[in-house]
């Protein structure tokens, strides 16, 4: 028999994992055959390297449900509380009225960069889980596909992606004391250069 581990209350995180899994059921990660839930679970695992705060972990695993499913912020608030709902809502990208998803891309990304620069540490922690998971996937796919990687995105110009991820490096710099942030910076440099 192994060591006895400390027992902590993970009910909130457990419920969030089940909820996110059901919400993303049948979805795959863009350009892959991976079940979509792999990304939110990785984002949550990254957040868990920074904090044991169950609400932050729950927000990380739920971070895409408002953007990618028909779940509402009110539903998240009712099921997981105000703090989780606020953090999930903050990590949600919304289209700009009157512009297509592609045409609004740079406006939405600039908004995200600006918002994260002044966000709470909690919101930045949830964001680094998402962004580092994205970068890890991008590095793997870049090794496999080379510059063909950019064809799988709505916005295909690698210079725009470089602009966005470099902006995130600056905005998330208050997390420079974390391994997750340092890994993120290293992967951004690996893909986009200095």
Buried (B, 14 or more C-beta within 10 A) or exposed (E): EEEEEEEEEBEBBEBBBEBBBEBBEEBEBEEBEEBBBBBBBBBBBBBBBBBEBBBBBBBBBBBBBBEBBEBEBEBBBEBBBEBBBBBBBBBBBEBBEEEEEEEBBBEBBEBBBEBBBEBEEBBBBBBBBBBBBBBBBBBEBBEEEEEEBBEEBEBEEBEBBBBBBBBBBEBBEBBEEBEBBEBBBEBBEEBBEE
